[in-house]
Amino acid sequence: MAREILERLGYRMVLARDGEEAVHQFAAHRNEISLVLLHMIMPRLVGTEAYEQICKLKPGIPVIFTSGCSDHRSLLSSVTTKGAAVLQKPYGSKVLACRVRDVLDEAKVLESTR
C-alpha cells in the first residue's frame, strides 16, 4: 500500500523483501536515496538492525519506522531518540504522504544548517 501511495505522489522507490535485502539495496543506491521507510518486523533482519547498518553507510539518513504492534513502543521510542521518525499503523494515504514530506523537509533544513 505504501509503495502505491508514494509512487502515485511521484516518489521513486527502491524495494526490499526483508531487512538484509534493504541494507544491500541501500548500499547499492545510497547516493540516490533520500529517506528510508522500514517496518519494525522484517524477515532476516529486523527494522532496528537494518537501521543501524544503514546509518553506518550514510549517517544522518532520514528514516521512518512503521509498526502496527503496540509491543514495539519501547523500541520505537529508542529509535526516535536517535533521530528516526515513527508512523504507527494503521495509517491512511494522507498521513503517510504528510509524514514523508515532513521528514524530508526536516532533513533538508538540518542539512542546510550544517
N, C-alpha and C positions, 0 to 999 in steps of 0.2 A: 504494500500500500504506500509506504513512504517513498519508494522509488518512483512509482507512478505520479504521485503528487509533485515531487521535486522536479522530475523530468518535464512535466507539463508547465512548470514555472520557469523552465529554461536552464535549470542546473544540469551539469554533466555529472554522471555518476561512474564510480569505479566500484563494482560489487564484489563481495566475497561470501562464500558459503559458510565460513567458520572463522574463528579468531586467528588461527595460524595463517590462513589464506589472506585475511585482512592485513596482517603485518607484511606479508610478501608483496601484496598488491600496493600497499603504501610505499614500501621500499622502492618498487619499480616506478612509481608515479609521484613521488614525494614533492617534486617541484611543480606539479600541476594541481595538487590537492590543497584546497583552502580550508576545509573543515572535514572532520571525521565524525560519522554517526555510528555508534556502537551499541549493541544490545548487551545488557549485563550477562546474560546466559547465552553462550555460543558453544558449539562443539569444539573440541581440540584445544581451545584456549579461551578462557572466559574474558569478558569485556575489560576488566581491570588489568589483566595480564597483557592483553593486546595493547591497551592504552600505555602501559609502562614501556613496552618495546617500541611503540610508535613515537613516543616522546623522546626516546633516546635517538631516534633517527632524525627528528625535527622538533627540537624543544619549542614549546610555546604554541604548537599547532592547536587550533580550537577543536574541542571535542564535545559532542553531545551524547550522553548516555541515555538509553531508554530502558525501561523495565515496567512490567505490569505486576510485579510481585512486591507486596509491602515488606517482605522479609529482607529486601535489599536496601532498606532505608539507611542503615548504618554504613554500608559500602558506598552508597550514593553520596552520603554526607562526606565521607572521607575523600572522594574524588573531587567534590566541589571545592574543598579546601586547597586542592592542587590546581584549580582553575578550570575544571571541566564543568559543563552545564548539564542539567538533568531535564528530561522530558518524560514525565510519568504517563504510562499507558492507562487507559485508552486516551487517545488524543485525536482530534479531527484535523482536517487539511489546513484550516486557517491557523490553528495553534502550531502545527508543525512549521508552516511557512513563516509565521512570525518569529518563532524561536530560532530557526535557521538564520533568518535575516538579522535578528538581534545579535546573535553570536558572531556572525560575520562582520557586522558593523562595529561591534565592540572590539574585535580583533584588529580591525583597521585603525581604530582610534589609538589602541595600545601601540600598534606598530609605528604610527606617526609620531608618537611621543618618545620613541627610543632614539 
